[in-house]
């Protein structure tokens, strides 16, 4: 493990909290400092940490960095890689991206102040993983060149043009209706098969880079010994619907459930609504 020695120009970046463990992390796991993460144990809890430069992670420069998508992406990938490595040997409770403390005493205070959350979370999440499920509506849009230059469109009357555009709008609305119906049914089915489910805000297509518009963005907490059955249930449940795409991601450390128990059922009626309103 990384040697944790204090330096005035550095801070301690905290990835996750676990129980103390003796098993070595997989080879090749590096934190933000390019070294294996270090461990700070305190009163039956353990924090996985790395030394990071204060000039990047103090409050003012950190706010600027969080607006830099390239920097944010690199940091997030390293953060997730460390937590994924921890998940192979113990049960980590992931902390928010860019959680930093001034020194080891600050880390110990973090463990003490969060004890009432960390201990129950470790007990609740031990032996469990997270699967993510996303549903996308992929309405086909005519290209600008076809819309403006096709000979048959140039010859069409204004009424023909409006009729065609109305047909395209109705087709997109039908795809959204199908995607929303599938999302609600799928979420209800998976909540019954998982220990817990949680709805996240639909992702912005411009930021995610994924084709289509995100209707369902959900996470499910599943015991390891039921994981294969859960994945098989998703594949069996999903019908082929034109214009609708379902994506399964994971398994992950249970990021979505580290904050507390929540089965997400009360949010089912909101599936797809927020993303539809943002169009």
Residue, then its C-alpha position, 0 to 999 in steps of 0.5 A: x500500500x501507498x506510504x501515507x506521509x504528510x506534506x504541507x502542499x498535499x491533501x488526502x483524497x478519499x475514495x471509499x470507506x471499508x472494514x479493515x482488510x488484509x488481502x492485497x489489491x489486484x496488481x496495477x491498481x493506481x490512485x491519482x498519484x500514480x501509486x497504489x492507494x494507501x489505507x488509514x484505519x480508525x476504530x474499526x473502519x478503513x479509508x482508501x486514500x491517495x496524496x494529491x496536490x493542494x494546488x489542484x484540490x483546494x477549494x478554489x482550484x477544485x471548483x475550476x477543475x470541476x468545470x473541465x470535462x477532460x480533467x473531470x473524466x480522468x479523475x472520475x475514471x481513476x476514482x472508479x478504478x480504485x473502488x472497483x479494485x476494492x470491491x474485489x477484496x472487500x465491501x467499499x462504501x464509495x465517497x463522492x468524487x473529490x472528497x479530500x481531507x487536510x491530513x490523516x486527522x482529517x480522515x479520522x474525523x471523516x470516519x468518526x462523523x460518518x460512522x452512523x452512515x458507514x457501518x450500516x451501509x457496509x452491513x447492507x451492501x456486503x455481498x451485493x453489487x449494482x447493475x445499471x439499466x438504461x432505456x433509450x428512445x431512438x427516433x430516426x430524424x431526416x438529414x438536413x440534406x434530404x429535407x432541403x434538397x430531395x427533388x420530391x420535397x422541392x416539388x411538394x406543396x406546403x400542405x404536403x410538407x406539413x403533413x409529412x412533418x406531422x407524420x414524423x412527429x407522430x412517429x417520434x411520439x409513438x416511439x417515446x410512448x413505447x419507450x416509456x411503457x417499457x421503462x415502467x414495466x421493466x423497472x417494476x419487474x426489476x425492483x421485484x427481483x432486486x433488493x433495491x432499485x433507484x431511479x437517476x435523472x435521465x442523462x443528457x445525450x450531448x454529455x453522454x454521447x449515446x445515441x437516442x434520448x435517455x428515458x430510464x436511468x436506473x440502478x439495482x442492488x443485487x446479491x452476488x449469488x443472484x446476479x446471473x438470474x437477474x441478468x437473465x431476467x432482463x434479457x428474457x423480459x425485454x421485447x424487440x421494440x423498433x426505435x427503443x434500445x435497452x442497455x445493461x451496465x455493470x456489475x459495479x460497486x454499489x455507488x447508488x446505494x451507499x447513501x441509504x436504503x431506498x427501493x425507488x418504487x415511489x418514483x416509478x410514475x416519473x420514469x421518462x417524464x423528466x427527460x421528455x420535458x427536457x426535449 
